[in-house]
Amino acid sequence: MNEPAVGHDVHTHNSVNLSRDEVAQCVKAAIEMHYLDPNGNCAQSTACALCERLGVSKDEAFRAMEGFGGGMGCFSQTCGAVSGAVYLVGMANSAGIEDRTSKADTYQRAAWVVERFEQEFGSALCKDLRNPDPQVSKGICDGYIRRAVELAVQAIAGNVL
């Protein structure tokens, strides 16, 4: 799939246009959250990295993403970091319940995030990405969280990192 369509005719409803340093700060915050909260998961860490910039409280994003950990309820399906990134794309791009005109563009942006993640890591499934040892996996997941935040920013703003 091509880069998400971004230009004068496409508008994200909650704009996020971050410098490299700001993206690095968001990534750092996401990884810190992943380590500081022993009950937190990759989806929560990723979603909370940018949520406040999109007008969503950390508590709301954290609660919304709680069931996505461990590959959706520990079912080892879609990686939580990918789920968190797609959440951010939806929060930024959706026009809301009253105006559903953004759906096709949001789907395109979300698909782009998943496809790029799969290209880089070989899969977007938690069961393919995680190490059976939770302590080893925690460190491995940091790379997935980092890239998921970067991909979310790209998909939302159209920036190439």
DSSP file with accessible surface (Angstrom, degrees, kcal/mol):
  #  RESIDUE AA STRUCTURE BP1 BP2  ACC     N-H-->O    O-->H-N    N-H-->O    O-->H-N    TCO  KAPPA ALPHA  PHI   PSI    X-CA   Y-CA   Z-CA
    1    1 A M              0   0  108      0, 0.0   107,-0.0     0, 0.0     0, 0.0   0.000 360.0 360.0 360.0 147.7    0.0    0.0    0.0
    2    2 A N        -     0   0  137      1,-0.2     3,-0.1     3,-0.0   110,-0.0  -0.204 360.0 -70.0 -74.5 173.0    1.2    3.5   -0.7
    3    3 A E        -     0   0   91      1,-0.1    -1,-0.2   155,-0.0     3,-0.1  -0.239  69.9 -84.1 -57.5 151.4    1.8    6.2    2.0
    4    4 A P        -     0   0    9      0, 0.0     2,-0.5     0, 0.0    -1,-0.1  -0.303  52.3 -98.9 -58.8 144.4   -1.5    7.4    3.6
    5    5 A A        +     0   0   40    100,-0.1     2,-0.4    -3,-0.1   104,-0.1  -0.516  55.7 164.6 -68.0 118.9   -3.1   10.1    1.6
    6    6 A V        +     0   0   70     -2,-0.5     2,-0.3   152,-0.1     5,-0.1  -0.996  19.8  93.1-138.3 130.7   -2.2   13.4    3.1
    7    7 A G  B >  S-A   10   0A  37      3,-0.7     3,-1.1    -2,-0.4    -2,-0.0  -0.979  86.6 -47.4 174.4-162.7   -2.7   16.8    1.5
    8    8 A H  T 3  S+     0   0  190     -2,-0.3    -1,-0.0     1,-0.3     0, 0.0   0.791 131.1  49.0 -67.8 -25.1   -5.0   19.7    1.2
    9    9 A D  T 3  S+     0   0  127      1,-0.0     2,-0.4    -3,-0.0    -1,-0.3   0.558 105.7  63.5 -92.5  -5.9   -8.0   17.5    0.5
   10   10 A V  B <   -A    7   0A  30     -3,-1.1    -3,-0.7    95,-0.0     2,-0.4  -0.968  65.0-177.6-120.3 132.4   -7.4   15.2    3.4
   11   11 A H        -     0   0  129     -2,-0.4     2,-0.3    82,-0.1    -3,-0.1  -0.991  21.9-141.4-134.8 126.0   -7.6   16.4    7.0
   12   12 A T        -     0   0   14     -2,-0.4     3,-0.3   144,-0.1    81,-0.2  -0.669  18.0-139.3 -79.8 144.4   -7.0   14.7   10.2
   13   13 A H  S    S+     0   0   78     79,-1.1     2,-0.4    -2,-0.3    80,-0.2   0.742  96.8  36.6 -80.9 -22.4   -9.5   15.9   12.8
   14   14 A N  S    S-     0   0   65     78,-2.2    -1,-0.3   142,-0.1     2,-0.1  -0.839  91.9-146.8-128.3  90.8   -7.0   16.1   15.6
   15   15 A S        -     0   0   85     -2,-0.4     2,-0.4    -3,-0.3   142,-0.1  -0.327  19.2-178.6 -67.3 136.4   -3.7   17.2   14.0
   16   16 A V        +     0   0    5    137,-0.1     2,-0.5   140,-0.1    -2,-0.0  -0.948   8.8 166.0-133.8 109.8   -0.4   15.9   15.4
   17   17 A N        +     0   0  114     -2,-0.4     2,-0.3   141,-0.1   137,-0.0  -0.908  18.0 178.8-127.1 100.3    2.6   17.3   13.6
   18   18 A L        -     0   0   13     -2,-0.5     2,-0.1   135,-0.1    -2,-0.0  -0.803  26.1-126.5-111.1 147.1    5.7   16.5   15.8
   19   19 A S     >  -     0   0   56     -2,-0.3     4,-2.5     1,-0.1     5,-0.2  -0.322  39.0-101.6 -75.4 167.8    9.4   17.2   15.4
   20   20 A R  H  > S+     0   0  174      1,-0.2     4,-2.6     2,-0.2     5,-0.1   0.892 125.2  52.4 -58.0 -40.1   11.8   14.3   15.6
   21   21 A D  H  > S+     0   0  121      2,-0.2     4,-2.2     1,-0.2    -1,-0.2   0.902 109.0  48.8 -64.3 -41.0   12.6   15.4   19.2
   22   22 A E  H  > S+     0   0   67      2,-0.2     4,-2.2     1,-0.2    -2,-0.2   0.901 111.3  49.8 -66.0 -39.2    8.9   15.4   20.2
   23   23 A V  H  X S+     0   0    5     -4,-2.5     4,-2.8     2,-0.2    -2,-0.2   0.937 109.7  51.7 -63.0 -43.6    8.5   11.9   18.7
   24   24 A A  H  X S+     0   0   57     -4,-2.6     4,-2.6     1,-0.2    -2,-0.2   0.894 109.0  50.7 -60.7 -38.4   11.5   10.7   20.6
   25   25 A Q  H  X S+     0   0  120     -4,-2.2     4,-2.4     2,-0.2    -1,-0.2   0.902 110.4  49.1 -65.2 -40.6   10.0   12.2   23.8
   26   26 A C  H  X S+     0   0    5     -4,-2.2     4,-2.3     2,-0.2    -2,-0.2   0.910 111.9  48.7 -64.6 -42.4    6.7   10.4   23.1
   27   27 A V  H  X S+     0   0    2     -4,-2.8     4,-2.6     2,-0.2     5,-0.2   0.935 110.9  50.6 -62.1 -45.4    8.6    7.1   22.5
   28   28 A K  H  X S+     0   0  131     -4,-2.6     4,-2.7     1,-0.2    -2,-0.2   0.920 110.6  49.2 -59.8 -43.7   10.5    7.6   25.7
   29   29 A A  H  X S+     0   0   37     -4,-2.4     4,-2.4     1,-0.2    -1,-0.2   0.898 110.6  51.0 -63.1 -39.5    7.3    8.2   27.7
   30   30 A A  H  X S+     0   0    1     -4,-2.3     4,-2.1     2,-0.2    -2,-0.2   0.930 112.5  45.0 -64.7 -44.1    5.7    5.1   26.1
   31   31 A I  H  X S+     0   0   23     -4,-2.6     4,-1.9     2,-0.2     5,-0.2   0.909 112.1  52.2 -69.3 -38.9    8.7    2.8   27.0
   32   32 A E  H  X S+     0   0   87     -4,-2.7     4,-3.4    -5,-0.2     5,-0.3   0.923 109.4  49.8 -60.9 -42.5    8.9    4.3   30.5
   33   33 A M  H  X S+     0   0   42     -4,-2.4     4,-2.0     1,-0.2     7,-0.2   0.913 107.2  55.3 -61.9 -39.6    5.2    3.6   31.0
   34   34 A H  H  < S+     0   0    8     -4,-2.1    -1,-0.2     1,-0.2    -2,-0.2   0.877 118.0  34.3 -61.4 -37.2    5.8    0.0   29.8
   35   35 A Y  H  < S+     0   0  113     -4,-1.9    -2,-0.2     1,-0.1    -1,-0.2   0.845 116.5  52.0 -86.2 -37.2    8.5   -0.5   32.5
   36   36 A L  H  < S+     0   0  139     -4,-3.4    -3,-0.2    -5,-0.2    -2,-0.2   0.800 105.2  57.1 -75.0 -28.4    7.1    1.6   35.3
   37   37 A D    ><  -     0   0   48     -4,-2.0     3,-1.7    -5,-0.3    -1,-0.2  -0.860  65.2-168.6-106.2 103.2    3.6    0.0   35.4
   38   38 A P  T 3  S+     0   0  105      0, 0.0    -1,-0.1     0, 0.0    -2,-0.1   0.741  91.3  47.7 -64.1 -17.8    4.0   -3.7   35.9
   39   39 A N  T 3  S+     0   0  140     -3,-0.1     2,-0.1     2,-0.1    -5,-0.1   0.472  92.8 100.7 -98.8  -3.5    0.4   -4.2   35.0
   40   40 A G    <   -     0   0   10     -3,-1.7     2,-0.3    -7,-0.2    26,-0.0  -0.338  58.0-152.0 -77.3 163.0    0.5   -2.0   31.9
   41   41 A N     >  -     0   0   24     -2,-0.1     4,-2.5     1,-0.1     5,-0.2  -0.792  30.8 -96.3-130.6 175.6    0.8   -3.5   28.4
   42   42 A C  H  > S+     0   0   19     -2,-0.3     4,-2.4     1,-0.2     5,-0.2   0.860 120.8  53.1 -61.7 -38.5    2.1   -2.6   25.0
   43   43 A A  H  > S+     0   0    0      2,-0.2     4,-2.6     1,-0.2     5,-0.2   0.928 111.7  45.2 -64.3 -44.6   -1.2   -1.3   23.7
   44   44 A Q  H  > S+     0   0    1     21,-0.2     4,-2.6     2,-0.2    -2,-0.2   0.925 112.9  50.4 -65.6 -43.7   -1.6    1.0   26.7
   45   45 A S  H  X S+     0   0    0     -4,-2.5     4,-0.8     2,-0.2    -2,-0.2   0.915 114.1  44.4 -62.3 -42.6    1.9    2.3   26.5
   46   46 A T  H >X S+     0   0    0     -4,-2.4     3,-0.8    -5,-0.2     4,-0.6   0.947 115.2  46.8 -67.0 -49.4    1.6    3.1   22.8
   47   47 A A  H >X S+     0   0    0     -4,-2.6     4,-1.2     1,-0.2     3,-0.8   0.886 110.6  52.5 -62.5 -39.0   -1.8    4.7   23.0
   48   48 A C  H 3< S+     0   0    5     -4,-2.6     4,-0.4     1,-0.2    -1,-0.2   0.694  92.3  76.6 -73.0 -16.0   -0.8    6.8   26.0
   49   49 A A  H << S+     0   0   12     -4,-0.8    -1,-0.2    -3,-0.8    -2,-0.2   0.846 117.7   9.0 -62.8 -34.7    2.2    8.2   24.2
   50   50 A L  H XX S+     0   0    1     -3,-0.8     3,-0.8    -4,-0.6     4,-0.7   0.439  97.6 104.1-123.4  -5.5    0.2   10.6   22.0
   51   51 A C  G ><>S+     0   0    0     -4,-1.2     5,-2.4     1,-0.3     3,-1.4   0.867  80.3  52.1 -56.1 -43.0   -3.3   10.5   23.5
   52   52 A E  G >45S+     0   0  120     -4,-0.4     3,-1.3     1,-0.3    -1,-0.3   0.844 104.3  57.7 -65.7 -29.7   -3.2   13.8   25.3
   53   53 A R  G <45S+     0   0  110     -3,-0.8    -1,-0.3     1,-0.3    -2,-0.2   0.681 107.9  49.4 -69.7 -16.6   -2.1   15.5   22.0
   54   54 A L  G <<5S-     0   0    6     -3,-1.4    -1,-0.3    -4,-0.7    -2,-0.2   0.241 126.0-100.9-103.8   7.6   -5.3   14.1   20.5
   55   55 A G  T < 5S+     0   0   71     -3,-1.3     2,-0.4     1,-0.3    -3,-0.2   0.688  84.6 122.3  83.7  19.1   -7.5   15.4   23.3
   56   56 A V      < -     0   0    8     -5,-2.4    -1,-0.3    -6,-0.2    -2,-0.2  -0.950  61.5-122.6-115.4 132.6   -7.8   12.1   25.1
   57   57 A S     >  -     0   0   56     -2,-0.4     4,-2.4     1,-0.1     5,-0.2  -0.345  19.4-121.1 -70.0 154.2   -6.8   11.7   28.7
   58   58 A K  H  > S+     0   0   85      1,-0.2     4,-3.0     2,-0.2     5,-0.2   0.884 114.4  55.5 -61.3 -37.8   -4.2    9.1   29.6
   59   59 A D  H  > S+     0   0   93      2,-0.2     4,-2.6     1,-0.2    -1,-0.2   0.932 108.9  46.6 -61.2 -44.4   -6.7    7.5   32.0
   60   60 A E  H  > S+     0   0  101      2,-0.2     4,-2.6     1,-0.2    -2,-0.2   0.932 115.7  44.6 -64.1 -46.1   -9.3    7.1   29.1
   61   61 A A  H  X S+     0   0    0     -4,-2.4     4,-2.0     2,-0.2    -2,-0.2   0.925 113.2  51.5 -64.4 -42.2   -6.7    5.7   26.7
   62   62 A F  H  X S+     0   0   39     -4,-3.0     4,-0.7    -5,-0.2    -2,-0.2   0.935 113.6  44.0 -60.2 -46.0   -5.2    3.4   29.3
   63   63 A R  H >< S+     0   0  162     -4,-2.6     3,-0.8    -5,-0.2     4,-0.4   0.914 112.0  52.7 -66.4 -41.9   -8.7    2.0   30.1
   64   64 A A  H 3< S+     0   0   50     -4,-2.6     3,-0.3     1,-0.2    -1,-0.2   0.858 114.6  41.9 -63.4 -32.9   -9.7    1.7   26.5
   65   65 A M  H >< S+     0   0    5     -4,-2.0     3,-1.8     1,-0.2     4,-0.3   0.477  84.0  99.9 -96.2  -0.9   -6.6   -0.3   25.6
   66   66 A E  G X< S+     0   0  119     -3,-0.8     3,-1.1    -4,-0.7    -1,-0.2   0.877  82.1  49.7 -56.3 -41.2   -6.5   -2.6   28.7
   67   67 A G  G 3  S+     0   0   51     -4,-0.4     6,-1.8    -3,-0.3    -1,-0.3   0.554  97.4  71.1 -77.6  -4.2   -8.0   -5.6   26.9
   68   68 A F  G X> S+     0   0   73     -3,-1.8     4,-1.8     4,-0.3     3,-0.7   0.497  72.4 113.1 -91.6  -3.6   -5.6   -5.4   24.0
   69   69 A G  T <4>S+     0   0    8     -3,-1.1     5,-2.5    -4,-0.3     4,-0.4  -0.282  72.9  24.1 -69.0 154.1   -2.6   -6.6   25.9
   70   70 A G  T 345S-     0   0   17      1,-0.2     6,-2.5     3,-0.2     7,-0.2   0.793 144.0 -48.9  63.9  27.8   -0.9   -9.9   25.2
   71   71 A G  T <45S-     0   0    0     -3,-0.7     6,-2.8     5,-0.3     4,-0.3   0.948 121.0 -31.1  76.7  48.3   -2.3   -9.9   21.7
   72   72 A M  T ><5S-     0   0   77     -4,-1.8     3,-0.8     5,-0.2    -4,-0.3   0.971 139.3 -11.3  71.6  88.2   -5.9   -9.0   22.6
   73   73 A G  T 3 5S-     0   0   58     -6,-1.8    -3,-0.2    -4,-0.4    -5,-0.1   0.825 124.2 -63.8  65.8  33.9   -6.8  -10.5   26.0
   74   74 A C  T 3 <S+     0   0  103     -5,-2.5    -1,-0.2    -7,-0.1    -3,-0.2   0.765 106.2 126.5  59.2  29.7   -3.6  -12.5   26.1
   75   75 A F  S <  S-     0   0  149     -3,-0.8    -4,-0.2    -6,-0.3    -3,-0.1   0.372  75.1-123.7 -95.5   3.0   -4.9  -14.5   23.1
   76   76 A S  S    S+     0   0   41     -6,-2.5    51,-1.5    -7,-0.2    -5,-0.3   0.775  70.5 122.4  59.9  33.3   -1.6  -13.8   21.2
   77   77 A Q        +     0   0   65     -6,-2.8    49,-4.0     1,-0.3    50,-0.3   0.364  65.0   8.8 -93.6-130.4   -3.3  -12.2   18.3
   78   78 A T  B    S-B  125   0B  46     47,-0.3    -1,-0.3    -7,-0.2    47,-0.3  -0.230  89.5-102.9 -56.5 130.3   -2.6   -8.6   17.0
   79   79 A C     >  -     0   0    7     45,-3.2     4,-2.4    -8,-0.2     3,-0.2  -0.221  23.3-130.5 -51.9 134.9    0.4   -7.1   18.8
   80   80 A G  H  > S+     0   0    4      1,-0.2     4,-2.8     2,-0.2     5,-0.2   0.855 107.0  56.9 -60.3 -36.2   -0.7   -4.6   21.5
   81   81 A A  H  > S+     0   0    0      2,-0.2     4,-2.1     1,-0.2    -1,-0.2   0.918 108.6  47.0 -63.2 -39.3    1.7   -1.9   20.1
   82   82 A V  H  > S+     0   0    2      2,-0.2     4,-2.6     1,-0.2     5,-0.2   0.928 111.3  51.3 -66.2 -44.1    0.0   -2.2   16.7
   83   83 A S  H  X S+     0   0   12     -4,-2.4     4,-2.4     1,-0.2    -2,-0.2   0.916 109.9  50.1 -59.3 -42.7   -3.4   -2.0   18.3
   84   84 A G  H  X S+     0   0    0     -4,-2.8     4,-2.1     2,-0.2    -1,-0.2   0.897 110.2  50.1 -62.7 -39.2   -2.3    1.1   20.3
   85   85 A A  H  X S+     0   0    0     -4,-2.1     4,-2.2     2,-0.2    -2,-0.2   0.921 110.6  48.8 -65.8 -42.7   -1.1    2.7   17.1
   86   86 A V  H  X S+     0   0   48     -4,-2.6     4,-2.5     1,-0.2    -2,-0.2   0.900 108.2  55.3 -65.6 -37.7   -4.3    2.0   15.2
   87   87 A Y  H  X S+     0   0   42     -4,-2.4     4,-2.7    -5,-0.2    -1,-0.2   0.939 108.2  48.7 -56.5 -47.4   -6.2    3.5   18.2
   88   88 A L  H  X S+     0   0    0     -4,-2.1     4,-2.3     1,-0.2     5,-0.2   0.905 109.0  52.5 -61.7 -41.2   -4.2    6.7   17.8
   89   89 A V  H  X S+     0   0    0     -4,-2.2     4,-2.7     1,-0.2     5,-0.3   0.938 111.6  46.5 -60.7 -45.5   -4.9    6.8   14.1
   90   90 A G  H  X S+     0   0   21     -4,-2.5     4,-2.4     1,-0.2    -2,-0.2   0.922 111.5  50.7 -63.1 -42.9   -8.6    6.5   14.7
   91   91 A M  H  < S+     0   0   59     -4,-2.7    -1,-0.2     1,-0.2    -2,-0.2   0.868 117.5  40.3 -64.0 -35.7   -8.6    9.1   17.5
   92   92 A A  H  < S+     0   0    0     -4,-2.3   -78,-2.2    -5,-0.2   -79,-1.1   0.870 125.1  32.8 -78.7 -37.0   -6.8   11.5   15.2
   93   93 A N  H  < S+     0   0    2     -4,-2.7    -3,-0.2   -81,-0.2    -2,-0.2   0.753  87.7 102.4-100.3 -26.6   -8.5   10.9   12.0
   94   94 A S     <  -     0   0   53     -4,-2.4     3,-0.1    -5,-0.3     6,-0.1  -0.339  54.9-152.9 -66.6 138.7  -12.1   10.0   12.7
   95   95 A A        -     0   0   28      4,-0.3     3,-0.2     1,-0.3    -1,-0.2   0.517  51.1-116.2 -83.9  -8.0  -14.8   12.7   12.2
   96   96 A G    >   -     0   0   34      1,-0.2     3,-0.8     2,-0.1    -1,-0.3  -0.297  38.6 -52.4 100.2 178.0  -16.9   11.0   14.9
   97   97 A I  T 3  S+     0   0  120      1,-0.2     3,-0.2    -3,-0.1    -1,-0.2   0.790 130.2  51.9 -65.8 -29.9  -20.2    9.3   15.1
   98   98 A E  T 3  S+     0   0  179      1,-0.2     2,-0.4    -3,-0.2    -1,-0.2   0.689 115.8  39.1 -81.8 -19.7  -22.2   12.1   13.4
   99   99 A D    X   +     0   0   70     -3,-0.8     3,-0.6    -4,-0.1    -4,-0.3  -0.838  60.7 174.3-135.2  96.4  -19.9   12.4   10.4
  100  100 A R  G >   +     0   0  155     -2,-0.4     3,-1.3    -3,-0.2     4,-0.3   0.221  49.1 108.0 -92.4  19.6  -18.7    9.0    9.1
  101  101 A T  G 3  S+     0   0  115      1,-0.3     4,-0.3     2,-0.1     3,-0.2   0.666  71.2  62.6 -71.1 -14.0  -17.0   10.4    6.0
  102  102 A S  G <> S+     0   0   11     -3,-0.6     4,-2.8    -6,-0.2    -1,-0.3   0.578  75.0  94.4 -87.2  -9.0  -13.6    9.7    7.5
  103  103 A K  H <> S+     0   0  101     -3,-1.3     4,-2.9     1,-0.2     5,-0.2   0.896  83.3  47.4 -56.3 -48.7  -13.9    6.0    7.7
  104  104 A A  H  > S+     0   0   76     -4,-0.3     4,-2.2    -3,-0.2    -1,-0.2   0.925 115.3  46.1 -61.8 -42.2  -12.3    5.0    4.4
  105  105 A D  H  > S+     0   0   28     -4,-0.3     4,-2.5     2,-0.2    -1,-0.2   0.907 112.2  50.7 -67.8 -39.8   -9.3    7.3    5.0
  106  106 A T  H  X S+     0   0   19     -4,-2.8     4,-2.8     1,-0.2     5,-0.2   0.925 110.1  50.1 -63.0 -43.0   -8.9    6.0    8.6
  107  107 A Y  H  X S+     0   0  149     -4,-2.9     4,-2.8    -5,-0.2     5,-0.2   0.912 110.2  50.7 -60.1 -42.0   -9.0    2.4    7.4
  108  108 A Q  H  X S+     0   0   65     -4,-2.2     4,-2.2    -5,-0.2    -2,-0.2   0.933 112.6  45.5 -63.1 -44.3   -6.3    3.3    4.8
  109  109 A R  H  X S+     0   0    1     -4,-2.5     4,-2.0     2,-0.2    -2,-0.2   0.905 114.1  48.5 -65.7 -42.3   -4.1    4.9    7.4
  110  110 A A  H  X S+     0   0   15     -4,-2.8     4,-2.3     2,-0.2    -2,-0.2   0.920 111.1  50.2 -64.1 -44.1   -4.6    2.0    9.9
  111  111 A A  H  X S+     0   0   34     -4,-2.8     4,-3.0    -5,-0.2     5,-0.2   0.897 107.7  54.5 -61.6 -38.8   -3.9   -0.6    7.2
  112  112 A W  H  X S+     0   0    3     -4,-2.2     4,-2.7    -5,-0.2     5,-0.2   0.926 107.7  49.8 -60.7 -44.0   -0.7    1.3    6.3
  113  113 A V  H  X S+     0   0    1     -4,-2.0     4,-2.4     2,-0.2    -2,-0.2   0.951 113.9  44.9 -59.1 -49.4    0.5    1.1    9.9
  114  114 A V  H  X S+     0   0   39     -4,-2.3     4,-2.8     1,-0.2     5,-0.2   0.930 114.0  49.0 -63.4 -44.9   -0.2   -2.6   10.1
  115  115 A E  H  X S+     0   0   64     -4,-3.0     4,-2.5     2,-0.2    -1,-0.2   0.919 112.2  47.5 -62.6 -43.6    1.4   -3.3    6.7
  116  116 A R  H  X S+     0   0   55     -4,-2.7     4,-2.1    -5,-0.2    -1,-0.2   0.918 112.5  49.8 -63.7 -42.2    4.6   -1.3    7.5
  117  117 A F  H  X S+     0   0    1     -4,-2.4     4,-2.5    -5,-0.2     6,-0.4   0.941 111.8  48.0 -61.6 -46.2    4.9   -3.0   10.9
  118  118 A E  H  X S+     0   0   88     -4,-2.8     4,-2.2     1,-0.2    -1,-0.2   0.891 110.2  52.7 -62.0 -41.1    4.5   -6.4    9.3
  119  119 A Q  H  < S+     0   0  133     -4,-2.5    -1,-0.2    -5,-0.2    -2,-0.2   0.906 115.3  40.8 -60.7 -41.1    7.1   -5.5    6.6
  120  120 A E  H  < S+     0   0   79     -4,-2.1    -2,-0.2    -5,-0.2    -1,-0.2   0.848 129.8  24.9 -78.5 -35.2    9.6   -4.5    9.3
  121  121 A F  H  < S-     0   0   70     -4,-2.5    -3,-0.2    -5,-0.2    -2,-0.2   0.442  99.7-118.1-114.0  -2.6    9.0   -7.3   11.8
  122  122 A G  S  < S+     0   0   68     -4,-2.2     2,-0.3    -5,-0.3    -4,-0.2   0.322  87.2  27.7  85.7  -9.7    7.7  -10.1    9.7
  123  123 A S        -     0   0   16     -6,-0.4    -2,-0.1    -9,-0.0    -3,-0.0  -0.967  54.1-147.0-170.0 160.0    4.3  -10.2   11.6
  124  124 A A  S    S+     0   0    4     -2,-0.3   -45,-3.2    -3,-0.0     2,-0.5   0.133  70.7 108.5-117.4  13.9    1.9   -8.1   13.5
  125  125 A L  B >>  -B   78   0B  48    -47,-0.3     4,-1.2     1,-0.1     3,-1.1  -0.811  66.2-142.7 -96.9 131.1    0.8  -11.1   15.7
  126  126 A C  H >> S+     0   0    7    -49,-4.0     4,-2.7    -2,-0.5     3,-0.7   0.888 100.8  59.6 -55.9 -42.0    1.9  -11.1   19.3
  127  127 A K  H 34 S+     0   0  122    -51,-1.5    -1,-0.3   -50,-0.3   -50,-0.1   0.796 108.6  44.7 -62.2 -26.9    2.5  -14.9   19.2
  128  128 A D  H <4 S+     0   0   98     -3,-1.1    -1,-0.3   -52,-0.2    -2,-0.2   0.699 119.6  41.0 -85.9 -20.7    5.1  -14.4   16.4
  129  129 A L  H << S+     0   0   14     -4,-1.2    -2,-0.2    -3,-0.7    -3,-0.2   0.775  96.6  82.3-100.0 -32.6    6.8  -11.5   18.0
  130  130 A R     <  -     0   0  104     -4,-2.7     7,-0.0    -5,-0.2     8,-0.0  -0.395  69.4-129.1 -81.2 155.5    7.1  -12.3   21.8
  131  131 A N        -     0   0   59      2,-0.2     6,-0.2    -2,-0.1    -2,-0.1  -0.771  23.7-123.5 -94.1 142.8    9.6  -14.4   23.6
  132  132 A P  S    S+     0   0  129      0, 0.0    -1,-0.1     0, 0.0     3,-0.1   0.802  97.2  79.8 -58.9 -26.8    8.1  -17.1   25.9
  133  133 A D  S  > S-     0   0   74      1,-0.2     4,-2.9     2,-0.0     3,-0.3  -0.720  76.0-150.1 -83.8 115.4   10.0  -15.6   28.8
  134  134 A P  H  > S+     0   0   86      0, 0.0     4,-2.0     0, 0.0    -1,-0.2   0.837  94.7  53.6 -57.4 -33.7    8.1  -12.5   30.0
  135  135 A Q  H  > S+     0   0  153      2,-0.2     4,-1.0     1,-0.2    -2,-0.0   0.909 113.0  42.6 -69.3 -39.6   11.3  -10.8   31.2
  136  136 A V  H  > S+     0   0   65     -3,-0.3     4,-1.9     1,-0.2     3,-0.3   0.925 112.9  54.1 -68.7 -42.3   13.0  -11.2   27.8
  137  137 A S  H  X S+     0   0    1     -4,-2.9     4,-3.1     1,-0.2     5,-0.2   0.870  98.4  62.9 -61.7 -37.3    9.7  -10.2   26.0
  138  138 A K  H  X S+     0   0   41     -4,-2.0     4,-0.8     1,-0.2    -1,-0.2   0.930 107.7  43.2 -56.0 -44.3    9.4   -7.0   27.9
  139  139 A G  H  X S+     0   0   35     -4,-1.0     4,-0.6    -3,-0.3     3,-0.5   0.886 113.5  51.2 -68.7 -38.8   12.7   -5.8   26.4
  140  140 A I  H >X S+     0   0   59     -4,-1.9     3,-1.1     1,-0.2     4,-0.9   0.910 103.8  58.9 -63.6 -41.0   11.8   -7.0   22.9
  141  141 A C  H 3X S+     0   0   10     -4,-3.1     4,-2.9     1,-0.3    -1,-0.2   0.773  89.9  72.3 -63.3 -25.7    8.4   -5.3   23.1
  142  142 A D  H 3X S+     0   0   23     -4,-0.8     4,-2.8    -3,-0.5    -1,-0.3   0.900  96.5  50.6 -57.0 -40.4   10.2   -1.9   23.5
  143  143 A G  H <X S+     0   0   33     -3,-1.1     4,-2.2    -4,-0.6    -1,-0.2   0.881 110.9  48.5 -65.2 -36.4   11.2   -2.0   19.9
  144  144 A Y  H  X S+     0   0   30     -4,-0.9     4,-2.5     2,-0.2    -2,-0.2   0.909 112.4  48.2 -69.6 -41.0    7.7   -2.7   18.8
  145  145 A I  H  X S+     0   0    0     -4,-2.9     4,-2.5     2,-0.2     5,-0.2   0.946 110.9  51.7 -63.1 -47.6    6.3    0.1   21.0
  146  146 A R  H  X S+     0   0  117     -4,-2.8     4,-2.1    -5,-0.2    -2,-0.2   0.948 114.4  41.5 -54.0 -51.6    8.9    2.5   19.6
  147  147 A R  H  X S+     0   0   32     -4,-2.2     4,-2.9     1,-0.2    -1,-0.2   0.884 111.3  55.8 -70.3 -34.4    8.1    1.7   16.0
  148  148 A A  H  X S+     0   0    1     -4,-2.5     4,-2.4     2,-0.2    -1,-0.2   0.911 108.5  48.2 -64.3 -41.0    4.4    1.7   16.5
  149  149 A V  H  X S+     0   0    0     -4,-2.5     4,-2.4     2,-0.2    -1,-0.2   0.944 113.0  48.4 -63.1 -45.9    4.5    5.2   18.0
  150  150 A E  H  X S+     0   0   47     -4,-2.1     4,-2.3    -5,-0.2    -2,-0.2   0.921 112.2  48.4 -60.6 -43.5    6.6    6.4   15.0
  151  151 A L  H  X S+     0   0    0     -4,-2.9     4,-2.8     2,-0.2     5,-0.2   0.893 109.2  53.3 -66.0 -37.9    4.2    4.7   12.5
  152  152 A A  H  X S+     0   0    0     -4,-2.4     4,-2.5    -5,-0.2     5,-0.2   0.940 109.3  48.8 -61.2 -45.1    1.2    6.3   14.2
  153  153 A V  H  X S+     0   0    0     -4,-2.4     4,-2.8     1,-0.2     6,-0.5   0.928 112.6  48.5 -60.7 -44.7    2.7    9.7   14.0
  154  154 A Q  H  X S+     0   0    3     -4,-2.3     4,-2.6     1,-0.2    -1,-0.2   0.919 112.7  47.2 -59.9 -46.8    3.5    9.1   10.3
  155  155 A A  H  < S+     0   0    0     -4,-2.8    -1,-0.2     2,-0.2    -2,-0.2   0.878 116.5  44.1 -65.9 -35.1    0.1    7.9    9.5
  156  156 A I  H  < S+     0   0    3     -4,-2.5    -2,-0.2    -5,-0.2    -1,-0.2   0.941 129.7  22.2 -74.5 -48.2   -1.6   10.8   11.3
  157  157 A A  H  < S-     0   0   20     -4,-2.8    -3,-0.2    -5,-0.2    -2,-0.2   0.606  95.9-123.8 -98.8 -15.2    0.6   13.6   10.0
  158  158 A G     <  +     0   0   29     -4,-2.6     2,-0.2    -5,-0.4    -4,-0.2   0.608  60.2 148.1  79.6  10.1    2.0   12.1    6.8
  159  159 A N        -     0   0   44     -6,-0.5     2,-0.6    -5,-0.1    -1,-0.3  -0.506  45.4-137.4 -77.0 148.6    5.6   12.8    8.1
  160  160 A V              0   0  106     -2,-0.2    -9,-0.0    -3,-0.1    -1,-0.0  -0.928 360.0 360.0-105.6 117.8    8.3   10.4    7.1
  161  161 A L              0   0   53     -2,-0.6   -11,-0.0   -11,-0.1   -10,-0.0  -0.558 360.0 360.0 -86.2 360.0   10.5    9.7   10.0
